[in-house]
Amino acid sequence: MLELTALGSGIVLTLLVAIALFFIALARDYRGGVQLLVSSLGSGLCTELLKRVIERERPDALHRLAEVTSFSFPSGHSLASAATYLALALVLAPRWSSAAARRGAFVLAIVLTLVIGFSRAYIGVHYPGDIAAGLAFGWSWALLIDSAFSFLSAKAGPLEFGPREGD
């Protein structure tokens, strides 16, 4: 479970976003890159803000498999992984021609974040409500950012700086 929970850690998510940004930049999908950055960085800021405002203590230390010193609500691993993995699916899936691959990206994002959330409860560092709130907020955040970028693209045109057709 400690290995699974690491998939939602800041270092793993940062590395994943950096690798994804490299390939997104190669594809000249600057809108997608900015969307992924806003979603992932914003989720971290939201987590810190909510933890400082709510200041909920973690579950009893006797049952923990890992030592954590920050506040409990919301689960930062759940919130950040939900926002980042869903944002990756939202940015990458539309590029794929296979409907099964597109669906698979979303299923993988959701299942992976649920597993990360479950691992946080299993190792005893979060209450179920911390995890549920983190997942709901993270997924909502990623969808809100996707909607905002879609709205802005519809109003102002796409943020693509690559070669145009016919160039």
DSSP file (Angstrom, degrees, kcal/mol; ACC not computed):
  #  RESIDUE AA STRUCTURE BP1 BP2  ACC     N-H-->O    O-->H-N    N-H-->O    O-->H-N    TCO  KAPPA ALPHA  PHI   PSI    X-CA   Y-CA   Z-CA
    1    1 A M     >        0   0    0      0, 0.0     4,-2.7     0, 0.0     5,-0.2   0.000 360.0 360.0 360.0 -33.4    0.0    0.0    0.0
    2    2 A L  H  >  +     0   0    0      1,-0.2     4,-1.1     2,-0.2   117,-0.0   0.865 360.0  50.0 -63.7 -33.9    2.9    2.4    0.7
    3    3 A E  H  4 S+     0   0    0      2,-0.2     4,-0.5     1,-0.2    -1,-0.2   0.899 111.8  47.4 -69.8 -40.9    4.0    1.8   -2.9
    4    4 A L  H >4 S+     0   0    0      1,-0.2     3,-1.3     2,-0.2     4,-0.2   0.897 108.3  54.3 -67.4 -39.6    0.5    2.6   -4.3
    5    5 A T  H >< S+     0   0    0     -4,-2.7     3,-1.8     1,-0.3    -1,-0.2   0.817  97.3  66.7 -64.6 -28.5    0.2    5.7   -2.1
    6    6 A A  G >< S+     0   0    0     -4,-1.1     3,-1.7     1,-0.3     6,-0.4   0.748  84.0  73.1 -64.0 -22.9    3.4    7.0   -3.6
    7    7 A L  G <  S+     0   0    0     -3,-1.3    -1,-0.3    -4,-0.5    -2,-0.2   0.661 100.7  45.2 -65.7 -13.9    1.7    7.3   -7.0
    8    8 A G  G <  S+     0   0    0     -3,-1.8    -1,-0.3    -4,-0.2    -2,-0.2   0.276  90.0 117.5-108.3   8.0   -0.2   10.3   -5.5
    9    9 A S  S <> S-     0   0    0     -3,-1.7     4,-2.6     1,-0.1     5,-0.3  -0.347  75.9-115.1 -75.6 157.8    2.9   11.9   -3.9
   10   10 A G  H  > S+     0   0    0      1,-0.2     4,-2.4     2,-0.2     5,-0.2   0.879 113.9  51.4 -58.9 -40.7    4.2   15.3   -5.0
   11   11 A I  H  > S+     0   0    0      2,-0.2     4,-2.2     1,-0.2    -1,-0.2   0.909 112.7  44.3 -67.2 -42.3    7.4   13.9   -6.4
   12   12 A V  H  > S+     0   0    0     -6,-0.4     4,-2.6     2,-0.2    -2,-0.2   0.927 116.0  46.8 -68.6 -44.1    5.7   11.2   -8.6
   13   13 A L  H  X S+     0   0    0     -4,-2.6     4,-2.6     2,-0.2    -2,-0.2   0.889 112.4  50.7 -65.7 -38.4    3.1   13.6   -9.8
   14   14 A T  H  X S+     0   0    0     -4,-2.4     4,-2.5    -5,-0.3    -1,-0.2   0.925 112.2  46.8 -64.0 -44.5    5.7   16.3  -10.6
   15   15 A L  H  X S+     0   0    0     -4,-2.2     4,-2.3     2,-0.2    -2,-0.2   0.920 113.0  49.3 -63.1 -44.1    7.8   13.9  -12.5
   16   16 A L  H  X S+     0   0    0     -4,-2.6     4,-2.6     1,-0.2    -2,-0.2   0.920 112.3  47.5 -61.0 -45.4    4.7   12.6  -14.4
   17   17 A V  H  X S+     0   0    0     -4,-2.6     4,-2.9     2,-0.2    -1,-0.2   0.902 110.8  52.3 -64.5 -40.9    3.6   16.1  -15.3
   18   18 A A  H  X S+     0   0    0     -4,-2.5     4,-1.8     2,-0.2    -2,-0.2   0.917 112.1  45.2 -62.0 -43.7    7.1   17.0  -16.4
   19   19 A I  H  X S+     0   0    0     -4,-2.3     4,-1.8     2,-0.2    -2,-0.2   0.929 114.4  48.6 -65.0 -45.2    7.3   14.0  -18.7
   20   20 A A  H  X S+     0   0    0     -4,-2.6     4,-2.7     1,-0.2    -2,-0.2   0.912 109.4  53.0 -61.7 -42.0    3.9   14.7  -20.1
   21   21 A L  H  X S+     0   0    0     -4,-2.9     4,-2.6     1,-0.2    -1,-0.2   0.871 105.1  55.8 -62.1 -36.7    4.7   18.3  -20.7
   22   22 A F  H  X S+     0   0    0     -4,-1.8     4,-1.9     2,-0.2    -1,-0.2   0.946 113.4  39.4 -59.0 -49.0    7.8   17.3  -22.7
   23   23 A F  H  X S+     0   0    0     -4,-1.8     4,-1.6     2,-0.2    -2,-0.2   0.851 114.1  53.9 -73.0 -33.5    5.7   15.2  -25.1
   24   24 A I  H  <>S+     0   0    0     -4,-2.7     5,-2.4     2,-0.2     4,-0.2   0.898 109.3  49.4 -65.0 -39.8    2.8   17.7  -25.2
   25   25 A A  H ><5S+     0   0    0     -4,-2.6     3,-1.4     1,-0.2    -2,-0.2   0.887 106.7  55.1 -66.4 -38.8    5.3   20.4  -26.1
   26   26 A L  H 3<5S+     0   0    0     -4,-1.9    -1,-0.2     1,-0.3    -2,-0.2   0.869 108.9  48.2 -60.2 -34.8    6.7   18.2  -28.9
   27   27 A A  T 3<5S-     0   0    0     -4,-1.6    -1,-0.3    -5,-0.1    -2,-0.2   0.480 113.0-125.6 -82.4  -2.3    3.2   17.9  -30.2
   28   28 A R  T < 5 +     0   0    0     -3,-1.4     2,-1.1    -4,-0.2   133,-0.5   0.809  61.3 145.1  60.6  33.4    2.9   21.7  -30.0
   29   29 A D     >< +     0   0    0     -5,-2.4     4,-2.0     1,-0.2    -1,-0.2  -0.627  11.6 161.6 -97.6  73.2   -0.3   21.4  -27.9
   30   30 A Y  H  > S+     0   0    0     -2,-1.1     4,-2.6   129,-0.3     5,-0.2   0.847  71.1  56.5 -66.4 -34.9    0.5   24.5  -25.8
   31   31 A R  H  > S+     0   0    0    128,-0.9     4,-2.6    -3,-0.2    -1,-0.2   0.940 108.5  47.6 -59.9 -46.7   -3.1   24.8  -24.6
   32   32 A G  H  > S+     0   0    0      1,-0.2     4,-2.4     2,-0.2    -2,-0.2   0.882 111.5  50.9 -62.4 -39.4   -3.0   21.2  -23.3
   33   33 A G  H  X S+     0   0    0     -4,-2.0     4,-2.3     2,-0.2    -1,-0.2   0.921 112.4  44.9 -64.4 -44.7    0.3   21.9  -21.5
   34   34 A V  H  X S+     0   0    0     -4,-2.6     4,-2.9     2,-0.2     5,-0.2   0.905 112.4  52.7 -66.4 -40.0   -1.0   25.0  -19.8
   35   35 A Q  H  X S+     0   0    0     -4,-2.6     4,-2.4    -5,-0.2    -2,-0.2   0.921 110.1  47.9 -60.7 -44.5   -4.2   23.2  -18.9
   36   36 A L  H  X S+     0   0    0     -4,-2.4     4,-2.6     2,-0.2     5,-0.3   0.914 113.2  48.4 -63.2 -42.9   -2.3   20.4  -17.3
   37   37 A L  H  X S+     0   0    0     -4,-2.3     4,-2.9     2,-0.2     5,-0.5   0.928 112.3  47.5 -63.3 -45.6    0.0   22.8  -15.4
   38   38 A V  H  X S+     0   0    0     -4,-2.9     4,-2.0     1,-0.2     5,-0.2   0.911 114.4  47.9 -62.8 -41.9   -3.0   24.9  -14.1
   39   39 A S  H  X S+     0   0    0     -4,-2.4     4,-1.5    -5,-0.2    -2,-0.2   0.938 118.2  38.7 -65.7 -46.8   -4.8   21.8  -13.1
   40   40 A S  H  X S+     0   0    0     -4,-2.6     4,-1.4     2,-0.2    -2,-0.2   0.933 121.0  42.2 -74.4 -45.1   -1.9   20.2  -11.3
   41   41 A L  H  X S+     0   0    0     -4,-2.9     4,-1.9    -5,-0.3    -3,-0.2   0.906 114.1  52.9 -67.7 -39.6   -0.4   23.3   -9.7
   42   42 A G  H  X S+     0   0    0     -4,-2.0     4,-2.6    -5,-0.5    -1,-0.2   0.853 104.3  56.1 -63.3 -35.1   -3.8   24.6   -8.7
   43   43 A S  H  X S+     0   0    0     -4,-1.5     4,-2.1    -5,-0.2    -1,-0.2   0.888 106.9  49.9 -65.7 -37.2   -4.7   21.4   -7.0
   44   44 A G  H  X S+     0   0    0     -4,-1.4     4,-2.2     2,-0.2    -2,-0.2   0.907 111.7  47.6 -66.0 -41.7   -1.6   21.7   -4.8
   45   45 A L  H  X S+     0   0    0     -4,-1.9     4,-2.4     2,-0.2    -2,-0.2   0.911 111.4  50.8 -65.1 -42.1   -2.5   25.3   -3.9
   46   46 A C  H  X S+     0   0    0     -4,-2.6     4,-2.6     2,-0.2     5,-0.2   0.898 109.3  52.0 -62.0 -40.4   -6.1   24.3   -3.1
   47   47 A T  H  X S+     0   0    0     -4,-2.1     4,-2.6     2,-0.2     5,-0.2   0.946 111.2  45.8 -61.1 -49.2   -4.8   21.5   -0.9
   48   48 A E  H  X S+     0   0    0     -4,-2.2     4,-2.0     1,-0.2    -2,-0.2   0.912 114.0  48.9 -62.2 -43.0   -2.6   23.7    1.1
   49   49 A L  H  X S+     0   0    0     -4,-2.4     4,-2.0     2,-0.2    -1,-0.2   0.944 113.5  45.5 -62.7 -48.5   -5.2   26.4    1.5
   50   50 A L  H  X S+     0   0    0     -4,-2.6     4,-2.8     1,-0.2     5,-0.4   0.896 111.7  51.9 -64.1 -41.4   -7.9   23.9    2.7
   51   51 A K  H  X S+     0   0    0     -4,-2.6     4,-2.0    -5,-0.2    -1,-0.2   0.903 111.9  47.0 -62.1 -40.2   -5.6   22.2    5.1
   52   52 A R  H  < S+     0   0    0     -4,-2.0    -1,-0.2    -5,-0.2    -2,-0.2   0.843 116.2  44.1 -71.1 -33.3   -4.6   25.5    6.7
   53   53 A V  H  < S+     0   0    0     -4,-2.0    -2,-0.2    -5,-0.2    -1,-0.2   0.918 123.7  32.8 -76.7 -44.0   -8.2   26.7    7.0
   54   54 A I  H  < S-     0   0    0     -4,-2.8    -3,-0.2    19,-0.2    -2,-0.2   0.872  78.4-169.4 -85.8 -39.1   -9.8   23.5    8.3
   55   55 A E     <  +     0   0    0     -4,-2.0     2,-0.4    -5,-0.4    -3,-0.1   0.871  13.8 178.0  51.5  48.1   -6.9   22.1   10.4
   56   56 A R        -     0   0    0     17,-0.3    16,-3.3    -5,-0.1    17,-0.4  -0.673  26.6-124.0 -81.8 131.2   -8.3   18.7   11.0
   57   57 A E        -     0   0    0     -2,-0.4    14,-0.1    14,-0.2     3,-0.1  -0.357  27.3-109.1 -71.0 154.0   -6.1   16.3   12.9
   58   58 A R        -     0   0    0     12,-0.2     3,-0.1     1,-0.2    68,-0.1  -0.307  44.1 -79.7 -77.6 165.3   -5.1   13.0   11.5
   59   59 A P  S    S-     0   0    0      0, 0.0    -1,-0.2     0, 0.0     5,-0.1  -0.130  72.9 -59.9 -59.4 164.3   -6.4    9.6   12.8
   60   60 A D    >   -     0   0    0      1,-0.1     3,-1.4    -3,-0.1     4,-0.1  -0.167  45.6-132.9 -49.3 132.1   -4.8    8.1   15.9
   61   61 A A  G >  S+     0   0    0      1,-0.3     3,-1.2     2,-0.2    -1,-0.1   0.664  95.7  77.8 -65.5 -18.0   -1.1    7.5   15.4
   62   62 A L  G 3  S+     0   0    0      1,-0.3    -1,-0.3     3,-0.0    -2,-0.1   0.790  98.1  42.6 -63.5 -26.9   -1.4    3.9   16.8
   63   63 A H  G <  S+     0   0    0     -3,-1.4     2,-0.3    61,-0.2    -1,-0.3   0.294  88.7 114.8-104.3   9.2   -2.8    2.6   13.5
   64   64 A R    <   -     0   0    0     -3,-1.2    60,-0.2     1,-0.1    59,-0.1  -0.592  44.3-168.5 -86.0 140.7   -0.6    4.4   11.0
   65   65 A L  S    S+     0   0    0     58,-3.2     2,-0.3    -2,-0.3    59,-0.1   0.444  82.1  37.4 -98.1  -5.4    1.8    2.6    8.7
   66   66 A A  S    S-     0   0    0     57,-0.7     2,-0.5    -5,-0.0    -1,-0.1  -0.988  82.4-122.3-143.1 149.8    3.5    5.9    7.8
   67   67 A E        +     0   0    0     -2,-0.3     2,-0.4    -3,-0.1    58,-0.1  -0.835  33.0 172.3 -97.7 127.1    4.2    9.1    9.7
   68   68 A V        -     0   0    0     -2,-0.5   -10,-0.1     1,-0.1    -2,-0.0  -0.995  17.6-171.0-134.2 138.4    2.7   12.3    8.4
   69   69 A T        +     0   0    0     -2,-0.4    -1,-0.1     2,-0.1     3,-0.1   0.620  56.9  88.5-108.0 -14.7    2.8   15.6   10.2
   70   70 A S  S    S-     0   0    0      1,-0.2   -12,-0.2     2,-0.1    -2,-0.1  -0.186  88.0 -78.4 -78.4 175.8    0.5   17.8    8.1
   71   71 A F        -     0   0    0      1,-0.1   -14,-0.2   -14,-0.1    -1,-0.2  -0.234  34.8-130.7 -71.7 166.3   -3.3   18.2    8.7
   72   72 A S        +     0   0    0    -16,-3.3   -15,-0.1   -21,-0.1     4,-0.1   0.813  62.9 108.3 -92.1 -35.3   -5.7   15.6    7.4
   73   73 A F  S    S+     0   0    0    -17,-0.4   -17,-0.3   -22,-0.2   -18,-0.3  -0.830  83.1  14.1-107.8 128.4   -8.5   17.3    5.5
   74   74 A P  S    S-     0   0    0      0, 0.0     2,-0.6     0, 0.0    57,-0.2   0.712  90.8-115.8 -83.5 171.0   -8.6   17.1    2.6
   75   75 A S     >  -     0   0    0     55,-2.0     4,-2.7     1,-0.2     5,-0.2  -0.583  23.2-160.0 -68.5 114.9   -6.3   14.2    1.5
   76   76 A G  H  > S+     0   0    0     -2,-0.6     4,-2.8     2,-0.2     5,-0.3   0.878  90.1  53.3 -66.6 -38.2   -3.6   15.9   -0.6
   77   77 A H  H  > S+     0   0    0      2,-0.2     4,-2.2     1,-0.2     5,-0.3   0.924 113.3  44.2 -60.9 -43.9   -2.6   12.7   -2.3
   78   78 A S  H  > S+     0   0    0      2,-0.2     4,-2.4     3,-0.2     5,-0.2   0.935 116.5  45.3 -66.7 -46.6   -6.2   12.1   -3.3
   79   79 A L  H  X S+     0   0    0     -4,-2.7     4,-2.4     2,-0.2     5,-0.2   0.951 117.2  43.0 -64.1 -50.3   -6.9   15.7   -4.4
   80   80 A A  H  X S+     0   0    0     -4,-2.8     4,-2.6     1,-0.2     5,-0.2   0.899 116.6  46.6 -65.8 -41.3   -3.7   16.1   -6.4
   81   81 A S  H  X S+     0   0    0     -4,-2.2     4,-2.7    -5,-0.3     5,-0.5   0.905 112.2  50.8 -69.8 -38.5   -3.8   12.7   -8.0
   82   82 A A  H  X S+     0   0    0     -4,-2.4     4,-1.7    -5,-0.3     5,-0.3   0.943 115.8  42.0 -61.1 -47.0   -7.5   13.1   -9.0
   83   83 A A  H  X S+     0   0    0     -4,-2.4     4,-2.0    -5,-0.2    -2,-0.2   0.916 120.0  42.6 -66.6 -43.3   -6.8   16.5  -10.5
   84   84 A T  H  X S+     0   0    0     -4,-2.6     4,-2.4    -5,-0.2    -2,-0.2   0.943 116.1  44.0 -73.8 -48.3   -3.6   15.5  -12.3
   85   85 A Y  H  X S+     0   0    0     -4,-2.7     4,-1.9    -5,-0.2    -1,-0.2   0.893 117.4  46.3 -67.0 -37.8   -4.6   12.1  -13.6
   86   86 A L  H  X S+     0   0    0     -4,-1.7     4,-2.8    -5,-0.5    -1,-0.2   0.911 111.3  52.3 -69.0 -40.1   -8.0   13.3  -14.8
   87   87 A A  H  X S+     0   0    0     -4,-2.0     4,-2.2    -5,-0.3     5,-0.2   0.903 108.0  52.2 -61.1 -40.1   -6.3   16.4  -16.4
   88   88 A L  H  X S+     0   0    0     -4,-2.4     4,-2.9     2,-0.2     5,-0.4   0.931 111.3  46.4 -59.7 -44.9   -3.9   14.1  -18.2
   89   89 A A  H  X S+     0   0    0     -4,-1.9     4,-2.2     1,-0.2    -2,-0.2   0.917 112.4  50.4 -63.6 -42.5   -6.8   12.1  -19.6
   90   90 A L  H  < S+     0   0    0     -4,-2.8    -1,-0.2     1,-0.2    -2,-0.2   0.850 117.4  40.0 -64.4 -34.6   -8.7   15.2  -20.6
   91   91 A V  H  < S+     0   0    0     -4,-2.2    -2,-0.2    -5,-0.2    -1,-0.2   0.886 125.4  33.0 -81.6 -41.6   -5.7   16.6  -22.4
   92   92 A L  H >< S+     0   0    0     -4,-2.9     3,-1.8    -5,-0.2     4,-0.4   0.876 103.9  67.4 -88.3 -38.6   -4.4   13.4  -24.0
   93   93 A A  G >< S+     0   0    0     -4,-2.2     3,-1.8    -5,-0.4    -1,-0.1   0.844  91.6  61.3 -57.3 -39.9   -7.5   11.3  -24.8
   94   94 A P  G 3  S+     0   0    0      0, 0.0    -1,-0.3     0, 0.0    -2,-0.1   0.728  97.8  61.9 -61.2 -17.5   -8.9   13.6  -27.5
   95   95 A R  G <  S+     0   0    0     -3,-1.8     2,-0.4    -4,-0.2    -2,-0.2   0.681  88.0  87.4 -77.9 -18.0   -5.7   13.0  -29.6
   96   96 A W    <   -     0   0    0     -3,-1.8     6,-0.1    -4,-0.4    -4,-0.0  -0.666  64.4-154.2 -91.8 136.0   -6.4    9.3  -29.8
   97   97 A S  S    S+     0   0    0     -2,-0.4     2,-0.5     4,-0.0    -1,-0.1   0.769  72.1  87.7 -78.3 -25.5   -8.5    8.0  -32.7
   98   98 A S     >  -     0   0    0      1,-0.2     4,-2.1     2,-0.0     5,-0.1  -0.628  63.4-156.0 -80.7 122.8   -9.6    4.8  -30.8
   99   99 A A  H  > S+     0   0    0     -2,-0.5     4,-2.6     1,-0.2     5,-0.2   0.862  96.7  55.7 -63.2 -35.3  -12.8    5.3  -28.7
  100  100 A A  H  > S+     0   0    0      1,-0.2     4,-2.6     2,-0.2    -1,-0.2   0.894 107.1  49.0 -64.7 -39.6  -11.7    2.4  -26.5
  101  101 A A  H  > S+     0   0    0      2,-0.2     4,-1.9     1,-0.2    -2,-0.2   0.898 111.1  50.1 -66.6 -40.1   -8.3    4.1  -25.8
  102  102 A R  H  X S+     0   0    0     -4,-2.1     4,-1.4     2,-0.2    -2,-0.2   0.943 113.7  44.6 -63.4 -47.4  -10.1    7.3  -24.9
  103  103 A R  H  X S+     0   0    0     -4,-2.6     4,-2.6     1,-0.2     5,-0.2   0.914 110.6  55.8 -61.1 -42.8  -12.4    5.5  -22.5
  104  104 A G  H  X S+     0   0    0     -4,-2.6     4,-2.8     1,-0.2    -1,-0.2   0.855 102.1  56.2 -59.2 -37.1   -9.5    3.5  -21.2
  105  105 A A  H  X S+     0   0    0     -4,-1.9     4,-2.1     2,-0.2    -1,-0.2   0.911 111.4  43.1 -62.3 -42.2   -7.7    6.8  -20.3
  106  106 A F  H  X S+     0   0    0     -4,-1.4     4,-2.3     2,-0.2    -2,-0.2   0.898 114.1  49.8 -72.3 -40.0  -10.6    8.0  -18.2
  107  107 A V  H  X S+     0   0    0     -4,-2.6     4,-3.0     2,-0.2     5,-0.3   0.929 112.3  48.6 -62.5 -44.6  -11.2    4.6  -16.6
  108  108 A L  H  X S+     0   0    0     -4,-2.8     4,-2.7    -5,-0.2     5,-0.2   0.916 110.7  50.6 -61.8 -43.8   -7.5    4.3  -15.7
  109  109 A A  H  X S+     0   0    0     -4,-2.1     4,-1.8    -5,-0.2    -1,-0.2   0.916 115.2  42.5 -60.4 -43.9   -7.4    7.9  -14.2
  110  110 A I  H  X S+     0   0    0     -4,-2.3     4,-2.2     2,-0.2    -2,-0.2   0.938 116.3  46.1 -70.7 -47.1  -10.5    7.2  -12.1
  111  111 A V  H  X S+     0   0    0     -4,-3.0     4,-2.4     1,-0.2     5,-0.2   0.916 112.2  51.9 -62.8 -42.9   -9.4    3.7  -10.9
  112  112 A L  H  X S+     0   0    0     -4,-2.7     4,-2.3    -5,-0.3    -1,-0.2   0.908 111.0  46.6 -61.1 -43.0   -5.8    4.9  -10.2
  113  113 A T  H  X S+     0   0    0     -4,-1.8     4,-2.4    -5,-0.2    -1,-0.2   0.864 111.1  52.2 -70.2 -33.8   -7.1    7.8   -8.0
  114  114 A L  H  X S+     0   0    0     -4,-2.2     4,-2.7     2,-0.2    -2,-0.2   0.904 110.2  48.9 -65.1 -40.3   -9.5    5.5   -6.2
  115  115 A V  H  X S+     0   0    0     -4,-2.4     4,-2.4     2,-0.2    -2,-0.2   0.915 111.1  49.6 -64.8 -43.3   -6.7    3.1   -5.4
  116  116 A I  H  X S+     0   0    0     -4,-2.3     4,-1.5     2,-0.2    -2,-0.2   0.926 111.9  49.0 -61.3 -44.4   -4.5    5.9   -4.2
  117  117 A G  H  X S+     0   0    0     -4,-2.4     4,-1.4     1,-0.2     3,-0.3   0.927 110.7  49.6 -60.3 -46.3   -7.3    7.1   -2.0
  118  118 A F  H  X S+     0   0    0     -4,-2.7     4,-2.6     1,-0.2    -1,-0.2   0.891 107.2  55.7 -60.2 -39.8   -7.9    3.7   -0.6
  119  119 A S  H  X S+     0   0    0     -4,-2.4     4,-2.3     1,-0.2    -1,-0.2   0.844 102.1  56.9 -63.5 -32.7   -4.2    3.3    0.2
  120  120 A R  H  <>S+     0   0    0     -4,-1.5     5,-1.8    -3,-0.3     6,-0.8   0.883 111.5  42.0 -66.5 -37.6   -4.3    6.5    2.3
  121  121 A A  H ><5S+     0   0    0     -4,-1.4     3,-1.2    -3,-0.2    -2,-0.2   0.903 112.2  55.3 -72.3 -41.2   -7.0    5.0    4.5
  122  122 A Y  H 3<5S+     0   0    0     -4,-2.6    -2,-0.2     1,-0.3    -1,-0.2   0.892 107.1  48.4 -60.3 -41.8   -5.3    1.6    4.6
  123  123 A I  T 3<5S-     0   0    0     -4,-2.3   -58,-3.2    -5,-0.2   -57,-0.7   0.513 115.4-119.6 -81.2  -1.4   -2.0    3.1    5.9
  124  124 A G  T < 5S+     0   0    0     -3,-1.2    -3,-0.2   -60,-0.2   -61,-0.2   0.703  80.1 115.4  82.2  21.8   -4.0    5.0    8.5
  125  125 A V  S   <S+     0   0    0     -5,-1.8     2,-0.3     1,-0.1    -4,-0.2   0.490  73.0  39.3-102.7  -2.8   -3.2    8.6    7.6
  126  126 A H  S    S-     0   0    0     -6,-0.8    -2,-0.2   -68,-0.1    -1,-0.1  -0.995  70.7-125.7-144.8 149.6   -6.7    9.8    6.6
  127  127 A Y    >>  -     0   0    0     -2,-0.3     4,-1.5     1,-0.1     3,-0.7  -0.582  40.2-109.2 -79.8 154.7  -10.3    9.4    7.5
  128  128 A P  H 3> S+     0   0    0      0, 0.0     4,-2.8     0, 0.0     5,-0.2   0.862 119.7  57.5 -55.5 -36.0  -12.6    8.2    4.6
  129  129 A G  H 3> S+     0   0    0      1,-0.2     4,-2.4     2,-0.2     5,-0.2   0.851 101.9  54.8 -64.5 -33.9  -14.2   11.7    4.5
  130  130 A D  H <> S+     0   0    0     -3,-0.7     4,-2.1     2,-0.2   -55,-2.0   0.912 112.5  43.7 -61.5 -42.5  -10.7   13.3    3.9
  131  131 A I  H  X S+     0   0    0     -4,-1.5     4,-2.9     2,-0.2     5,-0.2   0.924 112.8  50.1 -71.3 -46.1  -10.3   11.0    0.9
  132  132 A A  H  X S+     0   0    0     -4,-2.8     4,-2.7     1,-0.2     5,-0.2   0.916 113.0  47.6 -59.6 -43.5  -13.8   11.4   -0.5
  133  133 A A  H  X S+     0   0    0     -4,-2.4     4,-2.8    -5,-0.2     5,-0.3   0.915 112.1  50.1 -64.4 -42.3  -13.4   15.2   -0.3
  134  134 A G  H  X S+     0   0    0     -4,-2.1     4,-2.7    -5,-0.2    -2,-0.2   0.926 113.3  45.1 -61.6 -45.3  -10.0   15.1   -1.9
  135  135 A L  H  X S+     0   0    0     -4,-2.9     4,-2.8     2,-0.2     5,-0.3   0.943 115.5  46.5 -63.7 -47.8  -11.2   13.0   -4.8
  136  136 A A  H  X S+     0   0    0     -4,-2.7     4,-2.2    -5,-0.2    -2,-0.2   0.920 116.2  44.6 -62.5 -44.1  -14.4   15.0   -5.3
  137  137 A F  H  X S+     0   0    0     -4,-2.8     4,-2.8    -5,-0.2    -1,-0.2   0.921 114.2  49.6 -67.1 -43.2  -12.5   18.3   -5.2
  138  138 A G  H  X S+     0   0    0     -4,-2.7     4,-2.3    -5,-0.3    -2,-0.2   0.931 114.0  43.8 -62.8 -46.8   -9.7   17.1   -7.4
  139  139 A W  H  X S+     0   0    0     -4,-2.8     4,-2.3    -5,-0.2    -1,-0.2   0.915 115.4  49.5 -64.8 -41.2  -12.0   15.7  -10.1
  140  140 A S  H  X S+     0   0    0     -4,-2.2     4,-2.7    -5,-0.3    -2,-0.2   0.908 110.0  51.4 -62.8 -41.8  -14.1   18.8   -9.9
  141  141 A W  H  X S+     0   0    0     -4,-2.8     4,-2.7     2,-0.2     5,-0.2   0.936 110.2  48.0 -61.2 -47.5  -11.1   21.0  -10.2
  142  142 A A  H  X S+     0   0    0     -4,-2.3     4,-2.2     1,-0.2    -1,-0.2   0.897 114.4  46.8 -61.1 -40.8   -9.8   19.2  -13.3
  143  143 A L  H  X S+     0   0    0     -4,-2.3     4,-2.5     2,-0.2    -1,-0.2   0.879 111.4  51.5 -69.7 -37.9  -13.3   19.4  -14.9
  144  144 A L  H  X S+     0   0    0     -4,-2.7     4,-2.6     2,-0.2    -2,-0.2   0.931 111.8  46.4 -63.1 -45.9  -13.6   23.1  -14.0
  145  145 A I  H  X S+     0   0    0     -4,-2.7     4,-2.6     2,-0.2     5,-0.2   0.908 112.4  50.7 -64.1 -41.9  -10.2   23.9  -15.6
  146  146 A D  H  X S+     0   0    0     -4,-2.2     4,-2.3    -5,-0.2    -2,-0.2   0.917 111.6  47.9 -61.5 -43.2  -11.1   21.8  -18.7
  147  147 A S  H  X S+     0   0    0     -4,-2.5     4,-2.6     2,-0.2    -2,-0.2   0.909 111.5  50.3 -63.7 -42.3  -14.4   23.7  -19.0
  148  148 A A  H  X S+     0   0    0     -4,-2.6     4,-2.6     1,-0.2    -2,-0.2   0.918 112.2  46.5 -63.2 -43.5  -12.6   27.1  -18.6
  149  149 A F  H  X S+     0   0    0     -4,-2.6     4,-2.2     2,-0.2    -1,-0.2   0.879 112.9  49.8 -67.9 -36.8  -10.0   26.2  -21.3
  150  150 A S  H  X S+     0   0    0     -4,-2.3     4,-2.1    -5,-0.2    -2,-0.2   0.915 112.2  48.2 -65.2 -42.6  -12.7   24.9  -23.6
  151  151 A F  H  X S+     0   0    0     -4,-2.6     4,-2.0     2,-0.2    -2,-0.2   0.934 113.0  47.1 -62.5 -47.3  -14.8   28.1  -23.1
  152  152 A L  H  X S+     0   0    0     -4,-2.6     4,-3.1     1,-0.2     5,-0.4   0.874 111.5  51.3 -64.8 -36.9  -11.7   30.4  -23.7
  153  153 A S  H  X S+     0   0    0     -4,-2.2     4,-1.9     1,-0.2    -1,-0.2   0.888 109.8  49.8 -66.5 -38.3  -10.8   28.4  -26.8
  154  154 A A  H  < S+     0   0    0     -4,-2.1    -2,-0.2     2,-0.2    -1,-0.2   0.874 118.1  40.1 -66.7 -36.5  -14.3   28.8  -28.2
  155  155 A K  H  < S+     0   0    0     -4,-2.0    -2,-0.2    -5,-0.2    -1,-0.2   0.917 132.5  19.8 -77.9 -45.3  -14.2   32.5  -27.5
  156  156 A A  H  < S-     0   0    0     -4,-3.1    -3,-0.2     1,-0.3    -2,-0.2   0.504 110.4-105.2-107.9  -6.3  -10.7   33.4  -28.5
  157  157 A G     <  -     0   0    0     -4,-1.9    -1,-0.3    -5,-0.4    -2,-0.1  -0.161  54.9 -46.0  96.3 161.8   -9.6   30.6  -30.7
  158  158 A P        -     0   0    0      0, 0.0     2,-1.2     0, 0.0    -8,-0.0  -0.264  45.7-125.7 -68.1 151.4   -7.3   27.7  -29.9
  159  159 A L        +     0   0    0      2,-0.0  -128,-0.9  -130,-0.0     2,-0.5  -0.520  62.0 135.9 -91.8  64.6   -3.9   28.3  -28.2
  160  160 A E        +     0   0    0     -2,-1.2  -131,-0.1  -130,-0.2  -132,-0.0  -0.963  28.7 175.0-119.0 127.8   -1.9   26.5  -30.9
  161  161 A F        +     0   0    0     -2,-0.5     3,-0.1  -133,-0.5    -1,-0.1   0.226  46.3 108.7-114.5  12.2    1.3   28.0  -32.1
  162  162 A G  S    S-     0   0    0   -134,-0.4    -2,-0.1     1,-0.2  -134,-0.0  -0.139  84.5 -58.8 -79.3-179.2    2.4   25.2  -34.4
  163  163 A P        -     0   0    0      0, 0.0    -1,-0.2     0, 0.0     2,-0.1  -0.337  56.6-129.0 -62.1 140.5    2.4   25.3  -38.2
  164  164 A R    >   -     0   0    0      1,-0.1     3,-2.2    -3,-0.1     2,-0.0  -0.428  38.8 -75.9 -84.4 164.0   -1.0   25.9  -39.8
  165  165 A E  T 3  S+     0   0    0      1,-0.3    -1,-0.1     2,-0.1     0, 0.0  -0.373 121.6  22.7 -59.5 135.2   -2.5   23.8  -42.5
  166  166 A G  T 3         0   0    0     -3,-0.1    -1,-0.3    -2,-0.0    -2,-0.0   0.294 360.0 360.0  91.5 -10.3   -0.8   24.5  -45.8
  167  167 A D    <         0   0    0     -3,-2.2    -2,-0.1     0, 0.0    -1,-0.0   0.492 360.0 360.0 -77.9 360.0    2.4   25.9  -44.2
